[in-house]
Amino acid sequence: MAYNFYNAYLGIAPDSSQEYWQNGTEQLITQMQQDSINYFIIKKRNRTTKVFSDIGANIADWYNGSIGKNSDDFRKLIFAPGTIQPILGDIYEFQSYRWLVIGTDNVHSPTISCNVQRCNVQLKFLETTGAVMPTLSGTPLTIDGIVSNRLVDPVDARYFQLPDDMLMLKVANDTDTRKIKYIGTRFLLGDPVIAYKTIAIDSITDVRPTVVGTITNLNGILNIRLKSDALNAHTDNVALKVALQY
């Protein structure tokens, strides 16, 4: 009987001291997370299906050195060990807002976390040049993003003000956003509505293509430069904020 118990123990015993301590640490982190007052059930969007599902996370303040302060627009999400690791460009939803993952620090880390920034725009656009007035000729794609009138220097994390007629847009790099043209896709933003069009897309700086296993480059963030464009209230659908594409 004792021999059988010993064999059963060997079947579940860690293979190394490193595995032993790692398992113990993961169990401790999981328990501490769920007991914490800042543990919440939030939603994460599937990058392929675009469907949101529940996930538990600690929502913590995050000091953003680029702006030199803590802000409600920035948060750090900490997940239980074993959770699928977040990647740049993932979208979460909590507190009635959408949040874009703009930073991760998970390579060989005992914890899983990411830094998120609150989205401030939902862009709608048709893939085709079909009419959008008086009714839409198709179903527009809807994309959550972050728009700013500043450009960040990646070397020293300083911001530079853009000209008044330009904006920088950050969106997840996925199958929908890849349909945005390098030059010429039009969007309607703001209230009162202003028309903008793309004039450049950076699909290199914040994209991390994999090289092992399932090879993919559908991760990361697209940085898109926008320039103001002429608005035509007769052909652009101002009420639904869907611009006519040329």
C-alpha positions as CSV (number, residue, x, y, z in Angstrom):
1,M,0.0,0.0,0.0
2,A,2.8,2.4,0.9
3,Y,4.5,1.7,-2.4
4,N,1.3,2.6,-4.3
5,F,1.1,5.9,-2.4
6,Y,4.7,6.6,-3.2
7,N,4.1,6.0,-6.9
8,A,1.1,8.3,-6.8
9,Y,3.3,11.0,-5.2
10,L,5.9,10.7,-7.9
11,G,3.3,11.2,-10.6
12,I,2.4,14.7,-9.3
13,A,5.8,15.7,-7.7
14,P,7.7,18.5,-9.5
15,D,10.6,17.4,-11.6
16,S,12.9,20.1,-10.2
17,S,13.3,22.5,-7.4
18,Q,12.7,25.3,-9.9
19,E,9.3,23.8,-10.8
20,Y,8.5,23.3,-7.1
21,W,9.0,27.0,-6.3
22,Q,7.4,28.2,-9.5
23,N,4.2,26.2,-8.7
24,G,4.1,27.5,-5.2
25,T,4.6,31.1,-6.4
26,E,1.8,30.7,-9.0
27,Q,-0.6,29.4,-6.4
28,L,0.3,32.2,-4.0
29,I,-0.1,34.9,-6.6
30,T,-3.5,33.4,-7.7
31,Q,-4.8,33.4,-4.2
32,M,-3.6,36.9,-3.4
33,Q,-5.1,38.2,-6.6
34,Q,-8.6,36.9,-6.0
35,D,-8.5,38.1,-2.4
36,S,-7.5,41.6,-3.4
37,I,-9.9,44.5,-3.4
38,N,-8.9,45.5,-6.9
39,Y,-9.7,42.1,-8.4
40,F,-12.5,42.4,-11.0
41,I,-14.0,40.4,-13.8
42,I,-13.4,42.3,-17.0
43,K,-13.8,41.4,-20.7
44,K,-11.2,40.5,-23.3
45,R,-11.8,40.6,-27.1
46,N,-10.8,37.7,-29.2
47,R,-8.5,39.0,-31.8
48,T,-9.9,36.7,-34.5
49,T,-13.6,36.5,-33.8
50,K,-13.9,39.9,-32.1
51,V,-16.1,38.3,-29.4
52,F,-15.6,39.5,-25.8
53,S,-15.3,36.9,-23.0
54,D,-14.9,37.3,-19.2
55,I,-11.5,37.2,-17.5
56,G,-10.3,38.0,-14.0
57,A,-7.7,40.7,-13.4
58,N,-6.3,43.1,-10.9
59,I,-6.6,46.6,-12.1
60,A,-3.8,48.8,-10.7
61,D,-2.6,52.3,-11.2
62,W,0.1,52.7,-13.8
63,Y,2.6,55.6,-13.8
64,N,3.2,56.7,-17.4
65,G,6.6,58.3,-17.5
66,S,5.9,59.8,-21.0
67,I,3.3,62.1,-19.5
68,G,4.9,62.3,-16.1
69,K,1.8,61.4,-14.0
70,N,-0.8,58.9,-13.1
71,S,-3.9,59.2,-15.2
72,D,-7.3,57.6,-15.4
73,D,-6.5,56.9,-19.0
74,F,-3.8,54.4,-18.1
75,R,-4.0,51.2,-16.1
76,K,-2.0,48.1,-15.4
77,L,-3.8,44.7,-15.6
78,I,-2.3,41.8,-13.7
79,F,-3.6,38.3,-14.4
80,A,-3.4,34.9,-12.8
81,P,-0.6,32.5,-13.7
82,G,-1.5,30.3,-16.6
83,T,-3.6,33.0,-18.3
84,I,-3.0,33.4,-22.0
85,Q,-0.5,36.2,-22.3
86,P,-1.8,39.6,-23.6
87,I,0.0,41.0,-26.6
88,L,0.3,44.5,-28.0
89,G,-3.0,45.7,-29.5
90,D,-5.3,43.4,-27.5
91,I,-8.6,45.1,-26.5
92,Y,-10.2,44.9,-23.0
93,E,-13.4,46.3,-21.7
94,F,-14.2,47.5,-18.2
95,Q,-15.8,50.5,-16.6
96,S,-17.9,51.0,-19.8
97,Y,-14.8,51.8,-21.8
98,R,-12.5,50.0,-24.3
99,W,-8.8,49.8,-23.5
100,L,-5.9,49.1,-25.8
101,V,-2.8,47.2,-24.7
102,I,0.2,49.5,-25.3
103,G,2.8,47.7,-23.2
104,T,3.7,44.2,-21.9
105,D,6.5,42.8,-19.8
106,N,6.0,39.0,-19.8
107,V,9.1,37.4,-21.3
108,H,10.3,34.8,-18.7
109,S,8.3,36.6,-16.0
110,P,6.5,34.8,-13.1
111,T,3.6,37.2,-13.5
112,I,1.4,38.1,-16.4
113,S,0.5,41.7,-16.9
114,C,0.0,44.5,-19.4
115,N,-0.3,48.2,-19.6
116,V,-3.5,49.6,-21.2
117,Q,-4.7,53.0,-22.4
118,R,-8.3,54.0,-22.7
119,C,-9.6,54.3,-26.3
120,N,-11.1,57.6,-27.2
121,V,-12.5,56.9,-30.7
122,Q,-14.5,54.3,-32.5
123,L,-13.8,54.5,-36.2
124,K,-16.3,53.3,-38.8
125,F,-15.5,52.7,-42.5
126,L,-16.6,50.8,-45.5
127,E,-14.1,48.6,-47.3
128,T,-15.8,49.6,-50.6
129,T,-16.5,52.9,-52.4
130,G,-20.2,52.3,-52.1
131,A,-22.5,55.2,-51.1
132,V,-23.1,56.0,-47.5
133,M,-25.8,58.6,-48.0
134,P,-28.8,58.6,-47.6
135,T,-28.3,55.0,-46.4
136,L,-25.2,52.8,-46.1
137,S,-24.5,50.4,-49.0
138,G,-22.9,47.9,-46.6
139,T,-22.0,47.1,-43.0
140,P,-19.1,49.3,-41.8
141,L,-16.2,47.9,-39.9
142,T,-16.0,49.4,-36.4
143,I,-12.5,49.8,-34.8
144,D,-11.5,51.0,-31.3
145,G,-8.5,53.3,-31.3
146,I,-6.6,56.0,-29.6
147,V,-6.2,59.4,-31.3
148,S,-3.7,62.0,-30.2
149,N,-2.3,65.2,-31.6
150,R,1.2,64.3,-30.4
151,L,3.9,62.2,-31.8
152,V,6.2,60.2,-29.4
153,D,9.9,59.8,-29.9
154,P,10.6,56.1,-29.2
155,V,14.2,56.8,-28.1
156,D,13.6,59.2,-25.2
157,A,9.8,58.9,-24.9
158,R,9.3,62.6,-25.5
159,Y,6.1,63.9,-27.2
160,F,6.1,66.4,-30.1
161,Q,3.0,68.4,-31.0
162,L,1.7,67.7,-34.5
163,P,0.4,70.4,-36.9
164,D,-3.2,71.4,-36.3
165,D,-4.5,69.4,-39.3
166,M,-2.8,66.1,-38.3
167,L,-3.5,63.3,-35.8
168,M,-1.8,60.1,-34.8
169,L,-4.0,57.0,-34.5
170,K,-3.2,53.7,-32.7
171,V,-5.2,50.6,-33.5
172,A,-4.8,46.9,-33.1
173,N,-3.0,45.2,-35.9
174,D,-5.6,42.6,-37.1
175,T,-7.6,41.5,-40.1
176,D,-10.0,44.5,-40.0
177,T,-7.4,47.2,-39.5
178,R,-5.2,45.7,-42.3
179,K,-8.0,46.8,-44.6
180,I,-7.2,50.5,-43.9
181,K,-5.3,51.8,-47.0
182,Y,-1.8,53.2,-46.6
183,I,-3.1,56.4,-48.2
184,G,-6.6,57.6,-48.6
185,T,-9.0,55.8,-46.2
186,R,-11.3,58.4,-44.8
187,F,-12.8,58.7,-41.3
188,L,-15.2,61.0,-39.6
189,L,-14.2,62.0,-36.1
190,G,-15.2,64.3,-33.3
191,D,-18.2,66.5,-32.5
192,P,-18.6,68.6,-34.5
193,V,-17.5,66.1,-37.1
194,I,-14.2,66.5,-38.9
195,A,-13.1,64.4,-41.9
196,Y,-9.6,62.8,-41.9
197,K,-7.8,60.5,-44.3
198,T,-4.8,58.3,-43.8
199,I,-1.5,59.6,-45.2
200,A,0.9,56.9,-43.7
201,I,0.8,53.6,-41.8
202,D,3.7,52.3,-39.6
203,S,3.2,48.5,-39.5
204,I,6.8,47.9,-38.2
205,T,7.6,49.7,-35.0
206,D,4.9,48.1,-32.7
207,V,4.4,44.7,-34.5
208,R,6.1,41.6,-33.3
209,P,6.0,38.8,-35.9
210,T,6.6,35.3,-34.6
211,V,9.2,33.1,-36.1
212,V,8.5,29.7,-34.4
213,G,5.4,27.5,-34.4
214,T,2.3,29.1,-35.9
215,I,3.9,32.0,-37.8
216,T,1.9,35.2,-37.7
217,N,2.3,39.0,-37.8
218,L,-1.3,39.7,-36.8
219,N,-0.3,41.2,-33.5
220,G,0.9,44.5,-32.2
221,I,-0.3,48.0,-33.0
222,L,-0.6,50.0,-36.2
223,N,0.5,53.7,-35.9
224,I,-1.5,55.6,-38.5
225,R,-0.9,59.3,-39.5
226,L,-4.2,61.2,-40.3
227,K,-4.6,64.5,-42.1
228,S,-7.8,66.6,-42.2
229,D,-9.8,66.2,-45.3
230,A,-12.8,68.1,-46.9
231,L,-16.1,67.1,-45.4
232,N,-19.1,66.8,-47.8
233,A,-22.3,66.6,-45.8
234,H,-24.2,65.5,-49.0
235,T,-22.0,62.4,-49.6
236,D,-20.5,61.7,-46.1
237,N,-22.9,60.2,-43.5
238,V,-22.3,62.7,-40.7
239,A,-25.1,61.2,-38.5
240,L,-23.5,57.7,-38.5
241,K,-19.9,59.0,-38.8
242,V,-19.2,57.0,-41.9
243,A,-17.2,58.7,-44.7
244,L,-17.5,58.0,-48.4
245,Q,-14.4,56.2,-49.7
246,Y,-12.9,57.2,-53.0
